[in-house]
Each structure stands twice: as structure tokens, then as C-alpha cells.
């Protein structure tokens, strides 16, 4: 039985986004983990980039929206991301171009999905680091 080493971070979408960009120019910051506090709102972005490292540009993106964190915790590179009880991808890293307002949490996915592609609604749940869902 594997031991969970950190809390699963739960969130809910507060606002949805429906656009994609091919030349967004986000840049992965050097930190592989970020602490989030209950009540913070961060932007959730999908990307088909998968093997990027700190400093790399992330251009191909789809925007899911802004999610409010329902509990504090640590989100880290590689954490599975669960929406609608399915792992949609894994945390690739973070872009801080809007910080301290919010982080862009970049999720490595098969496609550059938007809120429409995943049938998201305001209040749809998202979790980071869940070990309970089959991948």
C-alpha cells in the first residue's frame, strides 16, 4: 500500500475560460512546487507540452478557467489532476506572470482542452494529487 505524503488539494471552478493560443509565451518558473492557501484563486491551463523544464516557453495552451482552492496544501510537478473523476493530466509546472494575483497552473494533457471540451460548469471540482482515481 502506498503512503500519501501530502494532502490532496481540492478546488472548484469560480470562472470558466474557452479559448486556446498557439503562441502564448508562458514560462515555467524554476520551482516545482507551490503552496496554495484556502480561498486562493489560480488559473488552470492545459498544454500539450510534456517534457518541459524550468525556463522553457509554453506556447500551446487551452484555458479551463479559474479555480478556488477549498483547502490549503502543496501542488507539485507530476501531481495527477482530476476533473469529473478522471485524471485529465499531470501538473507540468507554474507560470507566475500574473503573480501575486494568481499563478497559472500548467497541466500537461493530450489536447489543449478548454472548459467546453471538458463540460465544465462553475463549481465543477478539481483535485491535485489524488491517488484514489484510476489513471
Residue pairs with C-beta under 8 A, 6 or more apart in sequence:
2 131
4 131
6 73
6 74
6 76
6 129
7 71
7 73
7 74
7 129
8 73
8 127
8 128
8 129
8 130
8 131
9 36
9 69
9 71
9 72
9 73
9 74
9 75
9 127
9 128
9 129
10 69
10 70
10 71
10 125
10 126
10 127
11 67
11 68
11 69
11 70
11 125
11 126
11 127
11 128
12 67
12 68
12 70
12 123
12 124
12 125
12 126
13 44
13 64
13 65
13 66
13 67
13 68
13 115
13 120
13 121
13 122
13 123
13 124
13 126
14 41
14 65
14 66
14 67
14 68
14 122
15 65
15 66
15 122
16 64
16 65
16 115
16 120
16 121
16 122
17 43
17 63
17 64
17 65
17 66
17 114
17 115
18 63
18 114
18 115
18 116
19 62
19 63
19 114
20 60
20 61
20 62
20 63
20 112
20 114
21 59
21 60
21 61
22 59
22 60
23 59
24 58
24 59
24 60
24 61
25 57
25 58
25 59
26 45
26 57
26 58
26 59
26 61
26 95
26 97
26 104
26 106
27 55
27 56
27 57
27 58
27 95
27 97
28 52
28 53
28 54
28 55
28 56
28 58
28 92
28 93
28 94
28 95
28 106
29 54
29 93
29 94
29 95
29 96
30 54
30 55
31 54
31 94
32 54
32 76
32 77
32 93
33 74
33 75
33 76
33 77
34 74
34 75
34 76
34 94
34 103
34 105
35 72
35 73
35 74
36 42
36 69
36 72
36 73
36 74
36 75
37 69
37 72
38 69
38 70
38 71
38 72
39 68
39 69
40 68
40 69
40 102
41 66
41 67
41 68
41 69
41 102
42 66
42 67
42 69
42 102
42 103
42 104
42 105
43 63
43 65
43 66
43 98
43 102
43 103
43 104
43 105
44 63
44 64
44 65
44 66
44 67
44 105
44 107
44 126
45 61
45 62
45 63
45 64
45 95
45 104
45 105
45 106
45 107
46 61
46 62
46 63
46 64
46 88
46 89
46 106
46 107
46 109
46 111
46 112
46 113
46 114
47 58
47 60
47 61
47 62
47 92
47 106
47 107
47 108
47 109
47 112
48 60
48 108
48 109
48 110
48 111
48 112
49 56
49 58
49 59
49 60
49 92
49 106
49 108
50 92
50 108
52 58
52 92
52 93
54 93
58 92
58 95
58 106
60 112
61 106
61 112
62 109
62 111
62 112
62 113
62 114
62 117
63 114
63 115
64 107
64 113
64 114
64 115
64 118
64 120
65 115
65 120
66 102
67 126
73 128
73 129
75 91
75 105
75 128
75 129
76 91
76 129
77 90
77 91
77 92
77 93
78 90
78 91
79 90
79 91
79 128
79 129
80 87
80 89
80 90
80 128
80 129
80 130
80 131
80 133
80 135
81 87
81 88
81 89
81 90
81 91
81 107
81 126
81 127
81 128
82 88
82 126
82 127
82 128
82 130
82 133
83 118
83 120
83 124
83 125
83 126
84 118
84 119
84 124
85 133
86 133
87 130
87 133
87 134
87 135
88 107
88 109
88 113
88 118
89 107
89 108
89 109
89 110
90 107
90 108
91 105
91 106
91 107
91 108
91 128
92 106
92 107
92 108
93 106
94 103
94 104
94 105
94 106
95 103
95 104
95 106
96 103
96 104
97 104
98 104
105 128
111 117
